[in-house]
Amino acid sequence: MLYLVWYDADTRRPAAERMQDAIAAYARRFHASPNLVLVSANETVEMEGVAVRSVRTVQPNHFWVGHSDDPSQAHSIEEAQVEELPHG
């Protein structure tokens, strides 16, 4: 899966607003609508039409925007990939 990684550290704005900026940037760049955003645990919000998943490898203030054939499974796929990385 291809992600657009968006960084916005302006914490004066709500995470949902910053996420909307990231979604708009994805649409401009790829001429398609995303249906998945991966975020850090403290930035999980509900978005209509977009699955928002908290993934421990996503740093605060980063939004990984993408499109998945099955966004409901994206979280478990990402976790599986993280678990396979060597530790140490």
MOPAC internal coordinates of N, CA, C and O (Angstrom, degrees):
PM7 1SCF
backbone

  N    0.0000 0     0.00 0     0.00 0    0    0    0
  C    1.4388 1     0.00 0     0.00 0    1    0    0
  C    1.5238 1   108.92 1     0.00 0    2    1    0
  O    1.2310 1   121.04 1   -37.88 1    3    2    1
  N    1.3092 1   115.61 1   142.12 1    3    2    1
  C    1.4521 1   122.81 1   179.33 1    5    3    2
  C    1.5271 1   109.08 1   -99.20 1    6    5    3
  O    1.2310 1   120.61 1   -51.63 1    7    6    5
  N    1.3271 1   116.45 1   128.37 1    7    6    5
  C    1.4624 1   121.34 1   178.40 1    9    7    6
  C    1.5205 1   110.11 1  -115.83 1   10    9    7
  O    1.2310 1   121.20 1   -31.75 1   11   10    9
  N    1.3125 1   115.31 1   148.25 1   11   10    9
  C    1.4529 1   122.17 1   165.29 1   13   11   10
  C    1.5218 1   104.54 1   -99.57 1   14   13   11
  O    1.2310 1   120.09 1   -58.85 1   15   14   13
  N    1.3103 1   117.44 1   121.15 1   15   14   13
  C    1.4653 1   120.98 1   179.86 1   17   15   14
  C    1.5234 1   107.76 1   -96.35 1   18   17   15
  O    1.2310 1   121.27 1   -57.36 1   19   18   17
  N    1.3212 1   115.17 1   122.64 1   19   18   17
  C    1.4581 1   122.42 1  -175.48 1   21   19   18
  C    1.5170 1   108.75 1  -116.83 1   22   21   19
  O    1.2310 1   120.47 1   -50.27 1   23   22   21
  N    1.3349 1   116.70 1   129.73 1   23   22   21
  C    1.4582 1   121.56 1   178.84 1   25   23   22
  C    1.5230 1   108.39 1  -113.94 1   26   25   23
  O    1.2310 1   120.43 1   -51.38 1   27   26   25
  N    1.3318 1   116.79 1   128.62 1   27   26   25
  C    1.4567 1   122.17 1   177.25 1   29   27   26
  C    1.5227 1   107.62 1  -147.58 1   30   29   27
  O    1.2310 1   120.62 1   -74.48 1   31   30   29
  N    1.3185 1   116.43 1   105.52 1   31   30   29
  C    1.4640 1   121.61 1  -175.71 1   33   31   30
  C    1.5281 1   113.10 1   -94.39 1   34   33   31
  O    1.2310 1   119.95 1  -168.65 1   35   34   33
  N    1.3201 1   117.70 1    11.35 1   35   34   33
  C    1.4639 1   120.75 1   179.51 1   37   35   34
  C    1.5249 1   109.43 1   -78.29 1   38   37   35
  O    1.2310 1   120.67 1   -96.91 1   39   38   37
  N    1.3168 1   116.32 1    83.09 1   39   38   37
  C    1.4665 1   121.47 1  -175.84 1   41   39   38
  C    1.5296 1   112.92 1   -73.79 1   42   41   39
  O    1.2310 1   120.04 1   177.95 1   43   42   41
  N    1.3201 1   117.54 1    -2.05 1   43   42   41
  C    1.4713 1   119.79 1   172.65 1   45   43   42
  C    1.5219 1   110.12 1   -71.09 1   46   45   43
  O    1.2310 1   120.75 1   156.89 1   47   46   45
  N    1.3465 1   116.17 1   -23.11 1   47   46   45
  C    1.4658 1   121.67 1   177.56 1   49   47   46
  C    1.5247 1   108.86 1   -95.31 1   50   49   47
  O    1.2310 1   119.82 1   -37.24 1   51   50   49
  N    1.3085 1   117.95 1   142.76 1   51   50   49
  C    1.4696 1   120.59 1   178.71 1   53   51   50
  C    1.5291 1   111.46 1   -61.73 1   54   53   51
  O    1.2310 1   120.90 1   -28.21 1   55   54   53
  N    1.3195 1   115.89 1   151.79 1   55   54   53
  C    1.4700 1   121.28 1   179.49 1   57   55   54
  C    1.5247 1   111.10 1   -57.17 1   58   57   55
  O    1.2310 1   120.05 1   143.08 1   59   58   57
  N    1.3269 1   117.51 1   -36.92 1   59   58   57
  C    1.4682 1   120.76 1  -179.11 1   61   59   58
  C    1.5310 1   111.22 1   -62.08 1   62   61   59
  O    1.2310 1   120.02 1   140.74 1   63   62   61
  N    1.3289 1   117.57 1   -39.26 1   63   62   61
  C    1.4686 1   121.54 1   177.64 1   65   63   62
  C    1.5231 1   110.99 1   -64.92 1   66   65   63
  O    1.2310 1   120.88 1   133.96 1   67   66   65
  N    1.3193 1   115.93 1   -46.04 1   67   66   65
  C    1.4594 1   120.31 1  -179.40 1   69   67   66
  C    1.5290 1   110.62 1   -65.69 1   70   69   67
  O    1.2310 1   120.91 1   145.10 1   71   70   69
  N    1.3307 1   115.87 1   -34.90 1   71   70   69
  C    1.4592 1   120.66 1   177.55 1   73   71   70
  C    1.5303 1   110.29 1   -67.16 1   74   73   71
  O    1.2310 1   119.96 1   141.99 1   75   74   73
  N    1.3204 1   117.68 1   -38.01 1   75   74   73
  C    1.4671 1   120.93 1   176.45 1   77   75   74
  C    1.5269 1   110.78 1   -61.24 1   78   77   75
  O    1.2310 1   119.98 1   140.95 1   79   78   77
  N    1.3208 1   117.64 1   -39.05 1   79   78   77
  C    1.4691 1   121.17 1   175.90 1   81   79   78
  C    1.5242 1   110.74 1   -61.26 1   82   81   79
  O    1.2310 1   120.73 1   137.55 1   83   82   81
  N    1.3261 1   116.21 1   -42.45 1   83   82   81
  C    1.4649 1   121.35 1   179.51 1   85   83   82
  C    1.5260 1   110.80 1   -64.58 1   86   85   83
  O    1.2310 1   120.40 1   138.56 1   87   86   85
  N    1.3163 1   116.84 1   -41.44 1   87   86   85
  C    1.4691 1   121.57 1   179.00 1   89   87   86
  C    1.5253 1   110.31 1   -64.40 1   90   89   87
  O    1.2310 1   120.43 1   137.91 1   91   90   89
  N    1.3223 1   116.79 1   -42.09 1   91   90   89
  C    1.4701 1   120.83 1   178.23 1   93   91   90
  C    1.5325 1   110.73 1   -64.21 1   94   93   91
  O    1.2310 1   120.06 1   140.60 1   95   94   93
  N    1.3223 1   117.50 1   -39.40 1   95   94   93
  C    1.4666 1   121.09 1   178.29 1   97   95   94
  C    1.5261 1   110.60 1   -63.89 1   98   97   95
  O    1.2310 1   120.31 1   139.41 1   99   98   97
  N    1.3254 1   117.00 1   -40.59 1   99   98   97
  C    1.4662 1   121.30 1   177.52 1  101   99   98
  C    1.5286 1   110.02 1   -61.18 1  102  101   99
  O    1.2310 1   120.56 1   133.27 1  103  102  101
  N    1.3260 1   116.53 1   -46.73 1  103  102  101
  C    1.4712 1   120.93 1  -178.97 1  105  103  102
  C    1.5280 1   111.25 1   -62.04 1  106  105  103
  O    1.2310 1   120.25 1   139.30 1  107  106  105
  N    1.3353 1   117.13 1   -40.70 1  107  106  105
  C    1.4728 1   120.15 1   177.59 1  109  107  106
  C    1.5251 1   111.39 1   -64.99 1  110  109  107
  O    1.2310 1   120.85 1   137.22 1  111  110  109
  N    1.3063 1   115.97 1   -42.78 1  111  110  109
  C    1.4698 1   121.29 1  -175.08 1  113  111  110
  C    1.5310 1   112.62 1   -71.83 1  114  113  111
  O    1.2310 1   120.20 1   135.97 1  115  114  113
  N    1.3233 1   117.23 1   -44.03 1  115  114  113
  C    1.4653 1   121.16 1  -172.94 1  117  115  114
  C    1.5252 1   114.25 1  -107.19 1  118  117  115
  O    1.2310 1   120.18 1   178.94 1  119  118  117
  N    1.3259 1   117.26 1    -1.06 1  119  118  117
  C    1.4735 1   121.95 1   179.25 1  121  119  118
  C    1.5288 1   111.01 1    54.03 1  122  121  119
  O    1.2310 1   120.94 1  -140.16 1  123  122  121
  N    1.3077 1   115.81 1    39.84 1  123  122  121
  C    1.4596 1   122.82 1   179.11 1  125  123  122
  C    1.5234 1   108.39 1  -152.56 1  126  125  123
  O    1.2310 1   120.98 1   -22.84 1  127  126  125
  N    1.3148 1   115.72 1   157.16 1  127  126  125
  C    1.4630 1   120.39 1   178.59 1  129  127  126
  C    1.5231 1   110.47 1   -91.46 1  130  129  127
  O    1.2310 1   120.04 1   -49.77 1  131  130  129
  N    1.3201 1   117.54 1   130.23 1  131  130  129
  C    1.4624 1   119.68 1   175.90 1  133  131  130
  C    1.5247 1   110.20 1   -76.13 1  134  133  131
  O    1.2310 1   120.78 1   -20.41 1  135  134  133
  N    1.3174 1   116.12 1   159.59 1  135  134  133
  C    1.4609 1   119.51 1   175.46 1  137  135  134
  C    1.5315 1   111.85 1  -130.03 1  138  137  135
  O    1.2310 1   121.05 1  -169.32 1  139  138  137
  N    1.3393 1   115.60 1    10.68 1  139  138  137
  C    1.4549 1   120.22 1  -176.85 1  141  139  138
  C    1.5206 1   110.18 1  -148.37 1  142  141  139
  O    1.2310 1   120.69 1   -44.38 1  143  142  141
  N    1.3380 1   116.30 1   135.62 1  143  142  141
  C    1.4617 1   121.83 1   173.08 1  145  143  142
  C    1.5182 1   107.28 1  -132.45 1  146  145  143
  O    1.2310 1   120.89 1   -53.78 1  147  146  145
  N    1.3222 1   115.90 1   126.22 1  147  146  145
  C    1.4626 1   121.85 1   175.11 1  149  147  146
  C    1.5226 1   107.63 1   -98.61 1  150  149  147
  O    1.2310 1   120.86 1   -47.21 1  151  150  149
  N    1.3289 1   115.95 1   132.79 1  151  150  149
  C    1.4639 1   121.40 1  -175.65 1  153  151  150
  C    1.5227 1   110.05 1  -136.50 1  154  153  151
  O    1.2310 1   120.83 1    -9.46 1  155  154  153
  N    1.3340 1   116.01 1   170.54 1  155  154  153
  C    1.4611 1   120.62 1   172.79 1  157  155  154
  C    1.5312 1   108.37 1   -77.16 1  158  157  155
  O    1.2310 1   120.56 1   -14.54 1  159  158  157
  N    1.3055 1   116.53 1   165.46 1  159  158  157
  C    1.4677 1   121.83 1  -174.14 1  161  159  158
  C    1.5244 1   113.47 1   -58.93 1  162  161  159
  O    1.2310 1   119.45 1   145.05 1  163  162  161
  N    1.3068 1   118.66 1   -34.95 1  163  162  161
  C    1.4631 1   120.48 1  -175.73 1  165  163  162
  C    1.5295 1   113.25 1   -84.52 1  166  165  163
  O    1.2310 1   119.68 1  -177.40 1  167  166  165
  N    1.3219 1   118.22 1     2.60 1  167  166  165
  C    1.4594 1   120.41 1  -178.46 1  169  167  166
  C    1.5287 1   113.03 1  -120.27 1  170  169  167
  O    1.2310 1   120.09 1  -161.33 1  171  170  169
  N    1.3068 1   117.43 1    18.67 1  171  170  169
  C    1.4540 1   121.01 1   179.42 1  173  171  170
  C    1.5215 1   109.54 1   -74.48 1  174  173  171
  O    1.2310 1   121.00 1   -55.62 1  175  174  173
  N    1.3229 1   115.70 1   124.38 1  175  174  173
  C    1.4640 1   122.52 1   177.22 1  177  175  174
  C    1.5205 1   108.23 1  -137.86 1  178  177  175
  O    1.2310 1   120.54 1   -16.49 1  179  178  177
  N    1.3076 1   116.58 1   163.51 1  179  178  177
  C    1.4585 1   122.01 1   175.36 1  181  179  178
  C    1.5271 1   108.69 1   -85.97 1  182  181  179
  O    1.2310 1   120.62 1   -46.42 1  183  182  181
  N    1.3273 1   116.42 1   133.58 1  183  182  181
  C    1.4646 1   121.89 1   176.32 1  185  183  182
  C    1.5213 1   107.85 1  -132.06 1  186  185  183
  O    1.2310 1   120.14 1   -47.15 1  187  186  185
  N    1.2989 1   117.34 1   132.85 1  187  186  185
  C    1.4569 1   120.66 1   178.90 1  189  187  186
  C    1.5268 1   109.95 1   -73.26 1  190  189  187
  O    1.2310 1   120.59 1   -51.18 1  191  190  189
  N    1.3271 1   116.48 1   128.82 1  191  190  189
  C    1.4533 1   121.93 1   177.01 1  193  191  190
  C    1.5125 1   115.21 1    82.40 1  194  193  191
  O    1.2310 1   120.55 1   178.20 1  195  194  193
  N    1.3296 1   116.55 1    -1.80 1  195  194  193
  C    1.4672 1   121.03 1  -178.95 1  197  195  194
  C    1.5266 1   108.52 1  -134.95 1  198  197  195
  O    1.2310 1   120.58 1   -51.49 1  199  198  197
  N    1.3243 1   116.50 1   128.51 1  199  198  197
  C    1.4639 1   120.60 1   175.38 1  201  199  198
  C    1.5269 1   108.39 1   -80.48 1  202  201  199
  O    1.2310 1   120.46 1   -53.04 1  203  202  201
  N    1.3003 1   116.73 1   126.96 1  203  202  201
  C    1.4688 1   121.93 1   178.65 1  205  203  202
  C    1.5191 1   106.91 1  -109.74 1  206  205  203
  O    1.2310 1   120.75 1   -57.89 1  207  206  205
  N    1.3272 1   116.17 1   122.11 1  207  206  205
  C    1.4637 1   121.74 1  -176.80 1  209  207  206
  C    1.5276 1   109.64 1  -123.42 1  210  209  207
  O    1.2310 1   121.17 1   -46.21 1  211  210  209
  N    1.3128 1   115.36 1   133.79 1  211  210  209
  C    1.4544 1   121.26 1   175.24 1  213  211  210
  C    1.5296 1   108.31 1   -86.03 1  214  213  211
  O    1.2310 1   120.83 1   -53.27 1  215  214  213
  N    1.3214 1   116.02 1   126.73 1  215  214  213
  C    1.4639 1   121.95 1   179.81 1  217  215  214
  C    1.5280 1   107.20 1  -129.39 1  218  217  215
  O    1.2310 1   120.66 1   -50.33 1  219  218  217
  N    1.3089 1   116.34 1   129.67 1  219  218  217
  C    1.4722 1   119.87 1  -172.72 1  221  219  218
  C    1.5217 1   113.98 1   -64.75 1  222  221  219
  O    1.2310 1   119.25 1   160.91 1  223  222  221
  N    1.3042 1   119.04 1   -19.09 1  223  222  221
  C    1.4644 1   120.94 1  -179.89 1  225  223  222
  C    1.5281 1   113.33 1   -85.65 1  226  225  223
  O    1.2310 1   120.13 1   172.18 1  227  226  225
  N    1.3256 1   117.35 1    -7.82 1  227  226  225
  C    1.4610 1   120.45 1   177.58 1  229  227  226
  C    1.5225 1   108.46 1   -86.47 1  230  229  227
  O    1.2310 1   120.92 1   -55.04 1  231  230  229
  N    1.3142 1   115.84 1   124.96 1  231  230  229
  C    1.4617 1   121.50 1  -178.20 1  233  231  230
  C    1.5320 1   110.94 1   -76.23 1  234  233  231
  O    1.2310 1   119.97 1   -25.34 1  235  234  233
  N    1.3370 1   117.67 1   154.66 1  235  234  233
  C    1.4607 1   120.16 1   176.22 1  237  235  234
  C    1.5269 1   111.37 1   -55.62 1  238  237  235
  O    1.2310 1   121.24 1   -33.15 1  239  238  237
  N    1.3099 1   115.23 1   146.85 1  239  238  237
  C    1.4695 1   123.74 1   179.20 1  241  239  238
  C    1.5281 1   113.75 1    71.00 1  242  241  239
  O    1.2310 1   119.70 1  -170.22 1  243  242  241
  N    1.3244 1   118.18 1     9.78 1  243  242  241
  C    1.4633 1   123.00 1   175.77 1  245  243  242
  C    1.5219 1   108.75 1  -111.34 1  246  245  243
  O    1.2310 1   120.70 1   -39.23 1  247  246  245
  N    1.3067 1   116.27 1   140.77 1  247  246  245
  C    1.4541 1   122.45 1   178.59 1  249  247  246
  C    1.5217 1   107.36 1  -129.07 1  250  249  247
  O    1.2310 1   120.35 1   -62.40 1  251  250  249
  N    1.3103 1   116.94 1   117.60 1  251  250  249
  C    1.4584 1   122.66 1   178.98 1  253  251  250
  C    1.5270 1   106.39 1   -97.49 1  254  253  251
  O    1.2310 1   120.58 1   -71.93 1  255  254  253
  N    1.3223 1   116.49 1   108.07 1  255  254  253
  C    1.4552 1   122.53 1  -174.30 1  257  255  254
  C    1.5191 1   108.94 1  -104.35 1  258  257  255
  O    1.2310 1   120.56 1   -47.53 1  259  258  257
  N    1.3343 1   116.54 1   132.47 1  259  258  257
  C    1.4538 1   119.46 1  -179.12 1  261  259  258
  C    1.5107 1   112.39 1  -157.48 1  262  261  259
  O    1.2310 1   121.54 1     6.32 1  263  262  261
  N    1.3141 1   114.65 1  -173.68 1  263  262  261
  C    1.4622 1   121.27 1   177.50 1  265  263  262
  C    1.5141 1   108.00 1  -129.10 1  266  265  263
  O    1.2310 1   121.00 1   -48.47 1  267  266  265
  N    1.3153 1   115.70 1   131.53 1  267  266  265
  C    1.4526 1   121.95 1  -179.29 1  269  267  266
  C    1.5209 1   109.02 1  -126.93 1  270  269  267
  O    1.2310 1   120.43 1   -37.15 1  271  270  269
  N    1.3275 1   116.78 1   142.85 1  271  270  269
  C    1.4557 1   119.96 1   174.84 1  273  271  270
  C    1.5197 1   110.65 1   -64.66 1  274  273  271
  O    1.2310 1   120.17 1   151.68 1  275  274  273
  N    1.3355 1   117.28 1   -28.32 1  275  274  273
  C    1.4632 1   122.00 1   178.15 1  277  275  274
  C    1.5311 1   108.79 1  -139.49 1  278  277  275
  O    1.2310 1   120.21 1   -97.14 1  279  278  277
  N    1.3514 1   117.21 1    82.86 1  279  278  277
  C    1.4698 1   119.63 1  -176.68 1  281  279  278
  C    1.5201 1   113.89 1   -62.51 1  282  281  279
  O    1.2310 1   119.83 1   159.08 1  283  282  281
  N    1.3273 1   117.93 1   -20.92 1  283  282  281
  C    1.4662 1   119.14 1   178.76 1  285  283  282
  C    1.5190 1   111.75 1   -68.72 1  286  285  283
  O    1.2310 1   119.73 1   157.46 1  287  286  285
  N    1.3224 1   118.11 1   -22.54 1  287  286  285
  C    1.4589 1   122.54 1   179.33 1  289  287  286
  C    1.5259 1   113.06 1   -95.51 1  290  289  287
  O    1.2310 1   119.69 1   173.19 1  291  290  289
  N    1.3000 1   118.20 1    -6.81 1  291  290  289
  C    1.4671 1   121.34 1  -173.85 1  293  291  290
  C    1.5245 1   112.49 1   -60.56 1  294  293  291
  O    1.2310 1   120.04 1   142.33 1  295  294  293
  N    1.3211 1   117.54 1   -37.67 1  295  294  293
  C    1.4562 1   119.72 1  -178.19 1  297  295  294
  C    1.5258 1   111.06 1   -62.69 1  298  297  295
  O    1.2310 1   119.91 1   133.50 1  299  298  297
  N    1.3175 1   117.78 1   -46.50 1  299  298  297
  C    1.4610 1   119.74 1  -178.71 1  301  299  298
  C    1.5203 1   111.31 1   -68.18 1  302  301  299
  O    1.2310 1   119.87 1   146.14 1  303  302  301
  N    1.3209 1   117.85 1   -33.86 1  303  302  301
  C    1.4654 1   121.05 1   177.28 1  305  303  302
  C    1.5258 1   109.49 1   -64.60 1  306  305  303
  O    1.2310 1   120.33 1   133.79 1  307  306  305
  N    1.3146 1   116.98 1   -46.21 1  307  306  305
  C    1.4557 1   120.31 1  -179.73 1  309  307  306
  C    1.5253 1   110.96 1   -62.94 1  310  309  307
  O    1.2310 1   120.41 1   138.19 1  311  310  309
  N    1.3194 1   116.83 1   -41.81 1  311  310  309
  C    1.4565 1   119.75 1   179.09 1  313  311  310
  C    1.5282 1   110.91 1   -62.96 1  314  313  311
  O    1.2310 1   120.09 1   139.67 1  315  314  313
  N    1.3183 1   117.43 1   -40.33 1  315  314  313
  C    1.4607 1   120.98 1   179.53 1  317  315  314
  C    1.5178 1   110.32 1   -62.63 1  318  317  315
  O    1.2310 1   120.04 1   139.04 1  319  318  317
  N    1.3163 1   117.54 1   -40.96 1  319  318  317
  C    1.4561 1   120.33 1   178.94 1  321  319  318
  C    1.5211 1   110.92 1   -65.67 1  322  321  319
  O    1.2310 1   120.40 1   140.56 1  323  322  321
  N    1.3042 1   116.84 1   -39.44 1  323  322  321
  C    1.4702 1   120.42 1   178.73 1  325  323  322
  C    1.5139 1   109.92 1   -64.93 1  326  325  323
  O    1.2310 1   120.16 1   136.84 1  327  326  325
  N    1.3171 1   117.30 1   -43.16 1  327  326  325
  C    1.4543 1   120.70 1  -177.94 1  329  327  326
  C    1.5314 1   112.63 1   -63.71 1  330  329  327
  O    1.2310 1   119.80 1   153.89 1  331  330  329
  N    1.3245 1   117.99 1   -26.11 1  331  330  329
  C    1.4555 1   120.97 1  -178.58 1  333  331  330
  C    1.5229 1   113.09 1   -80.85 1  334  333  331
  O    1.2310 1   119.89 1   168.62 1  335  334  333
  N    1.3314 1   117.81 1   -11.38 1  335  334  333
  C    1.4537 1   119.37 1   179.77 1  337  335  334
  C    1.5144 1   110.58 1   -71.17 1  338  337  335
  O    1.2310 1   119.91 1   -38.51 1  339  338  337
  N    1.3533 1   117.78 1   141.49 1  339  338  337
  C    1.4697 1   119.90 1   179.13 1  341  339  338
  C    1.5222 1   110.92 1   -67.17 1  342  341  339
  O    1.2310 1   120.52 1   -37.31 1  343  342  341
  N    1.2935 1   116.61 1   142.69 1  343  342  341
  C    1.4679 1   121.88 1   179.14 1  345  343  342
  C    1.5323 1   108.45 1  -101.16 1  346  345  343
  O    1.2310 1   121.92 1   -41.00 1  347  346  345
  N    1.3356 1   113.93 1   139.00 1  347  346  345
  C    1.4504 1   118.87 1   175.13 1  349  347  346
  C    1.4263 1   111.14 1    97.71 1  350  349  347
  O    1.2310 1   120.10 1   180.00 1  351  350  349

